[in-house]
Amino acid sequence: MVTCLENCLTPGDSPIKASIAEGCAILLKKELEDRLKLREIISDIYETRSKIVHRGGSIAIESEKSQLADLRLIAQDLLAILISRIDEFGNKKDLLNWILSQKLTSS
C-alpha cells in the first residue's frame, strides 16, 4: 500500500516520505490542522515500513497494527480521489504540478 502511495505521489527528485505525506495531506484534507495531522500519521507509517523493509523488523506493537488499518483507508481514499479527478489529473505530471501549486498558494 505504501508502494501505491509512492507510485502516485513521488517525483523522481524528492524525498519519498515527504512527497507521499504532503501529497496525501493536500489531496485528502482541506483544513491545515487536518493536513498536518495526516502528514504526521503518514510519516509514522513510513518509518514503520522502513523498519520492516530495511531492518528486518515486524509489526510488533499495537500502535503499529493500527497503522495498517490507517494505511488501508489512506490508500483507498487517495485512489478514490484520483479516480474521481481523472479528467483533471490526466497524468502523473499534471497531478504533481497541481500538488506543487497547492503548496505555493496562500490560503
Z-matrix of the N, CA and C atoms (Angstrom, degrees):
N
C 1 1.443
C 2 1.533 1 110.95
N 3 1.329 2 116.52 1 -35.65
C 4 1.465 3 118.52 2 176.14
C 5 1.528 4 109.51 3 -65.62
N 6 1.321 5 117.03 4 -37.17
C 7 1.460 6 120.66 5 176.94
C 8 1.521 7 110.92 6 -60.84
N 9 1.309 8 117.48 7 -36.26
C 10 1.457 9 122.10 8 175.24
C 11 1.527 10 109.88 9 -59.73
N 12 1.314 11 117.46 10 -48.37
C 13 1.461 12 121.64 11 178.74
C 14 1.523 13 110.59 12 -62.07
N 15 1.336 14 115.87 13 -43.54
C 16 1.458 15 120.15 14 179.80
C 17 1.524 16 110.87 15 -60.97
N 18 1.312 17 116.77 16 -45.65
C 19 1.459 18 121.43 17 -177.69
C 20 1.525 19 111.67 18 -61.28
N 21 1.304 20 116.59 19 -37.95
C 22 1.466 21 120.75 20 -177.86
C 23 1.519 22 113.22 21 -79.18
N 24 1.318 23 118.16 22 -32.64
C 25 1.463 24 120.17 23 -163.76
C 26 1.521 25 117.09 24 -120.40
N 27 1.326 26 118.99 25 1.64
C 28 1.456 27 117.65 26 -177.05
C 29 1.519 28 112.11 27 -108.05
N 30 1.330 29 115.57 28 121.41
C 31 1.458 30 118.69 29 167.73
C 32 1.522 31 107.61 30 -75.23
N 33 1.287 32 117.70 31 164.30
C 34 1.457 33 120.23 32 -175.22
C 35 1.510 34 115.28 33 -67.46
N 36 1.340 35 118.02 34 -17.57
C 37 1.457 36 118.79 35 -170.27
C 38 1.527 37 114.73 36 -116.26
N 39 1.308 38 118.26 37 16.08
C 40 1.461 39 120.91 38 -177.47
C 41 1.524 40 110.40 39 -119.10
N 42 1.326 41 115.93 40 154.63
C 43 1.467 42 118.75 41 175.17
C 44 1.540 43 110.34 42 -59.79
N 45 1.305 44 116.16 43 132.84
C 46 1.464 45 121.30 44 -173.65
C 47 1.520 46 111.81 45 -62.83
N 48 1.317 47 116.83 46 -50.01
C 49 1.470 48 120.02 47 -176.56
C 50 1.519 49 111.14 48 -58.10
N 51 1.299 50 117.68 49 -46.86
C 52 1.470 51 121.04 50 -179.51
C 53 1.521 52 110.98 51 -64.86
N 54 1.318 53 117.23 52 -40.59
C 55 1.466 54 120.47 53 -178.83
C 56 1.520 55 112.17 54 -62.84
N 57 1.328 56 116.90 55 -45.68
C 58 1.463 57 117.92 56 -178.18
C 59 1.525 58 111.17 57 -73.51
N 60 1.321 59 116.93 58 -37.75
C 61 1.470 60 119.67 59 -179.46
C 62 1.524 61 110.76 60 -65.24
N 63 1.320 62 117.35 61 -46.59
C 64 1.460 63 120.57 62 -178.95
C 65 1.525 64 111.58 63 -71.57
N 66 1.329 65 117.22 64 -41.32
C 67 1.464 66 120.23 65 179.40
C 68 1.521 67 112.16 66 -61.06
N 69 1.320 68 116.75 67 -46.48
C 70 1.470 69 120.16 68 178.17
C 71 1.522 70 110.72 69 -62.90
N 72 1.320 71 116.65 70 -43.73
C 73 1.463 72 119.98 71 -178.79
C 74 1.521 73 110.91 72 -60.42
N 75 1.319 74 117.31 73 -44.02
C 76 1.461 75 121.32 74 -178.95
C 77 1.520 76 111.37 75 -67.77
N 78 1.320 77 116.83 76 -41.99
C 79 1.465 78 120.04 77 -177.74
C 80 1.525 79 113.40 78 -75.12
N 81 1.325 80 117.21 79 -33.17
C 82 1.462 81 119.94 80 -170.35
C 83 1.521 82 114.70 81 -99.87
N 84 1.321 83 118.01 82 -19.55
C 85 1.466 84 120.03 83 -176.41
C 86 1.522 85 110.50 84 -127.52
N 87 1.314 86 115.66 85 147.02
C 88 1.463 87 121.06 86 -178.80
C 89 1.530 88 112.04 87 -97.82
N 90 1.310 89 117.21 88 -41.65
C 91 1.465 90 121.99 89 -175.33
C 92 1.529 91 110.82 90 -85.65
N 93 1.333 92 115.97 91 143.03
C 94 1.455 93 121.62 92 -177.98
C 95 1.527 94 112.00 93 -56.27
N 96 1.315 95 117.37 94 -46.87
C 97 1.471 96 120.41 95 -178.73
C 98 1.530 97 111.23 96 -59.28
N 99 1.330 98 116.73 97 -42.08
C 100 1.470 99 121.00 98 178.19
C 101 1.524 100 110.88 99 -66.04
N 102 1.330 101 116.24 100 -38.66
C 103 1.464 102 120.09 101 178.38
C 104 1.526 103 110.91 102 -64.79
N 105 1.313 104 116.70 103 -42.96
C 106 1.461 105 119.94 104 179.16
C 107 1.525 106 111.33 105 -63.04
N 108 1.313 107 116.14 106 -41.09
C 109 1.463 108 120.93 107 179.48
C 110 1.535 109 110.85 108 -64.05
N 111 1.345 110 116.21 109 -45.12
C 112 1.464 111 119.71 110 179.78
C 113 1.527 112 110.75 111 -66.32
N 114 1.309 113 117.32 112 -39.12
C 115 1.460 114 120.29 113 177.68
C 116 1.524 115 110.55 114 -59.47
N 117 1.316 116 116.86 115 -41.31
C 118 1.472 117 120.00 116 177.97
C 119 1.533 118 111.60 117 -66.62
N 120 1.318 119 116.99 118 -42.05
C 121 1.472 120 120.74 119 178.75
C 122 1.526 121 109.93 120 -59.43
N 123 1.328 122 116.64 121 -46.20
C 124 1.458 123 119.98 122 -178.42
C 125 1.526 124 110.74 123 -67.53
N 126 1.306 125 118.14 124 -37.97
C 127 1.465 126 120.84 125 176.30
C 128 1.522 127 110.98 126 -60.76
N 129 1.317 128 117.26 127 -42.33
C 130 1.468 129 121.34 128 177.66
C 131 1.531 130 110.91 129 -64.44
N 132 1.320 131 116.19 130 -43.01
C 133 1.471 132 120.50 131 177.67
C 134 1.525 133 109.77 132 -60.03
N 135 1.323 134 116.26 133 -43.08
C 136 1.463 135 119.95 134 -178.82
C 137 1.527 136 110.99 135 -64.90
N 138 1.314 137 117.19 136 -36.81
C 139 1.469 138 120.17 137 176.38
C 140 1.528 139 111.12 138 -63.38
N 141 1.319 140 116.49 139 -41.91
C 142 1.467 141 120.37 140 177.59
C 143 1.519 142 110.18 141 -63.68
N 144 1.330 143 116.56 142 -43.64
C 145 1.463 144 121.38 143 177.98
C 146 1.531 145 110.43 144 -58.76
N 147 1.328 146 116.95 145 -44.57
C 148 1.459 147 120.66 146 179.96
C 149 1.527 148 111.42 147 -63.68
N 150 1.322 149 116.05 148 -38.66
C 151 1.470 150 120.41 149 177.78
C 152 1.528 151 110.05 150 -59.91
N 153 1.312 152 116.64 151 -42.50
C 154 1.463 153 121.27 152 -178.12
C 155 1.525 154 110.81 153 -71.66
N 156 1.321 155 116.81 154 -48.98
C 157 1.462 156 121.23 155 -173.35
C 158 1.520 157 112.43 156 -73.42
N 159 1.324 158 117.62 157 -43.40
C 160 1.462 159 120.31 158 -171.70
C 161 1.524 160 114.44 159 -97.05
N 162 1.326 161 117.16 160 -21.45
C 163 1.460 162 119.08 161 -176.95
C 164 1.525 163 113.29 162 -120.77
N 165 1.335 164 116.55 163 7.89
C 166 1.452 165 119.86 164 176.40
C 167 1.511 166 114.72 165 69.96
N 168 1.313 167 117.04 166 21.70
C 169 1.460 168 120.80 167 178.99
C 170 1.520 169 111.35 168 -76.44
N 171 1.303 170 114.94 169 -176.94
C 172 1.462 171 120.85 170 176.41
C 173 1.526 172 108.29 171 -144.88
N 174 1.316 173 114.79 172 168.22
C 175 1.459 174 119.84 173 176.22
C 176 1.522 175 106.54 174 -74.19
N 177 1.326 176 115.14 175 110.36
C 178 1.457 177 119.23 176 -169.47
C 179 1.521 178 114.24 177 -113.75
N 180 1.306 179 117.11 178 -30.71
C 181 1.459 180 118.80 179 -175.07
C 182 1.532 181 109.88 180 -116.32
N 183 1.296 182 114.65 181 161.67
C 184 1.470 183 120.73 182 -174.63
C 185 1.527 184 112.58 183 -58.48
N 186 1.314 185 117.64 184 -38.93
C 187 1.469 186 119.61 185 -179.51
C 188 1.528 187 111.31 186 -63.64
N 189 1.334 188 117.27 187 -34.44
C 190 1.464 189 120.01 188 176.40
C 191 1.521 190 111.24 189 -70.08
N 192 1.317 191 116.79 190 -34.71
C 193 1.468 192 119.70 191 176.58
C 194 1.523 193 111.12 192 -64.97
N 195 1.319 194 116.82 193 -38.23
C 196 1.462 195 119.41 194 178.96
C 197 1.532 196 110.98 195 -70.62
N 198 1.325 197 116.98 196 -24.88
C 199 1.464 198 120.13 197 176.18
C 200 1.525 199 111.11 198 -62.25
N 201 1.311 200 116.70 199 -34.01
C 202 1.465 201 120.35 200 179.67
C 203 1.526 202 110.46 201 -63.58
N 204 1.316 203 116.86 202 -42.51
C 205 1.469 204 120.56 203 176.75
C 206 1.526 205 110.55 204 -64.85
N 207 1.335 206 116.42 205 -41.60
C 208 1.470 207 120.13 206 176.98
C 209 1.525 208 110.84 207 -61.45
N 210 1.324 209 116.44 208 -43.57
C 211 1.461 210 121.08 209 -178.65
C 212 1.528 211 110.99 210 -62.87
N 213 1.318 212 116.66 211 -39.93
C 214 1.473 213 119.61 212 177.39
C 215 1.527 214 110.91 213 -58.96
N 216 1.324 215 116.51 214 -46.35
C 217 1.467 216 120.29 215 -179.90
C 218 1.525 217 112.02 216 -66.26
N 219 1.306 218 116.88 217 -41.30
C 220 1.465 219 120.80 218 179.66
C 221 1.526 220 110.19 219 -62.46
N 222 1.330 221 117.10 220 -48.50
C 223 1.471 222 120.40 221 179.86
C 224 1.527 223 110.66 222 -62.71
N 225 1.311 224 117.01 223 -42.65
C 226 1.462 225 121.51 224 178.33
C 227 1.528 226 110.80 225 -61.32
N 228 1.321 227 116.98 226 -47.14
C 229 1.463 228 120.97 227 -179.47
C 230 1.527 229 111.57 228 -65.45
N 231 1.332 230 116.60 229 -40.65
C 232 1.460 231 119.86 230 179.08
C 233 1.527 232 110.74 231 -61.90
N 234 1.322 233 116.47 232 -47.81
C 235 1.466 234 119.04 233 -179.77
C 236 1.523 235 111.46 234 -62.89
N 237 1.326 236 117.12 235 -38.60
C 238 1.465 237 120.34 236 178.24
C 239 1.530 238 110.76 237 -62.66
N 240 1.329 239 117.16 238 -43.00
C 241 1.475 240 121.09 239 178.36
C 242 1.524 241 110.16 240 -63.28
N 243 1.315 242 116.59 241 -46.42
C 244 1.462 243 119.62 242 -177.86
C 245 1.527 244 111.41 243 -64.29
N 246 1.314 245 116.98 244 -38.75
C 247 1.464 246 120.06 245 177.71
C 248 1.521 247 110.42 246 -66.77
N 249 1.323 248 116.95 247 -42.92
C 250 1.464 249 119.84 248 -178.38
C 251 1.532 250 112.41 249 -67.50
N 252 1.327 251 116.53 250 -21.12
C 253 1.469 252 120.86 251 -177.96
C 254 1.526 253 111.47 252 -113.19
N 255 1.327 254 116.49 253 25.90
C 256 1.462 255 120.94 254 -174.65
C 257 1.525 256 112.61 255 -60.64
N 258 1.326 257 117.07 256 -31.38
C 259 1.469 258 119.44 257 178.48
C 260 1.528 259 111.58 258 -71.14
N 261 1.328 260 116.18 259 -31.24
C 262 1.462 261 121.17 260 178.59
C 263 1.526 262 111.65 261 -77.43
N 264 1.314 263 115.50 262 -41.21
C 265 1.461 264 121.75 263 -179.67
C 266 1.527 265 107.98 264 -108.65
N 267 1.310 266 116.02 265 79.86
C 268 1.463 267 120.46 266 -176.90
C 269 1.515 268 113.39 267 -67.52
N 270 1.334 269 115.77 268 -23.74
C 271 1.453 270 119.88 269 178.34
C 272 1.528 271 108.91 270 -152.70
N 273 1.306 272 115.22 271 174.77
C 274 1.463 273 120.20 272 -176.26
C 275 1.523 274 111.48 273 -63.49
N 276 1.304 275 117.37 274 -38.10
C 277 1.467 276 120.15 275 179.58
C 278 1.522 277 110.91 276 -60.54
N 279 1.338 278 116.93 277 -43.17
C 280 1.466 279 120.61 278 177.51
C 281 1.524 280 111.16 279 -60.10
N 282 1.330 281 115.74 280 -43.60
C 283 1.465 282 120.98 281 179.16
C 284 1.526 283 110.89 282 -61.79
N 285 1.317 284 116.55 283 -49.30
C 286 1.470 285 119.95 284 -177.92
C 287 1.526 286 111.89 285 -65.23
N 288 1.319 287 117.38 286 -36.07
C 289 1.467 288 120.33 287 175.72
C 290 1.527 289 111.03 288 -65.25
N 291 1.334 290 116.80 289 -39.30
C 292 1.461 291 120.23 290 178.03
C 293 1.532 292 110.50 291 -64.50
N 294 1.329 293 116.98 292 -44.38
C 295 1.467 294 120.56 293 178.46
C 296 1.532 295 109.59 294 -59.85
N 297 1.313 296 117.43 295 -44.80
C 298 1.460 297 120.70 296 178.11
C 299 1.524 298 111.26 297 -59.44
N 300 1.317 299 116.75 298 -42.52
C 301 1.461 300 119.61 299 179.65
C 302 1.520 301 111.34 300 -63.45
N 303 1.331 302 117.45 301 -33.63
C 304 1.458 303 121.23 302 178.48
C 305 1.524 304 111.11 303 -69.61
N 306 1.307 305 116.60 304 -34.38
C 307 1.466 306 120.73 305 177.40
C 308 1.525 307 110.93 306 -66.75
N 309 1.326 308 116.28 307 -31.97
C 310 1.446 309 121.08 308 -173.23
C 311 1.526 310 113.28 309 -97.30
N 312 1.318 311 116.39 310 -1.36
C 313 1.456 312 120.57 311 -178.61
C 314 1.522 313 109.74 312 -91.13
N 315 1.319 314 117.04 313 135.47
C 316 1.458 315 119.27 314 176.56
C 317 1.529 316 109.27 315 -77.00
N 318 1.314 317 115.86 316 150.52
C 319 1.471 318 120.64 317 -177.32
C 320 1.502 319 111.10 318 -80.99
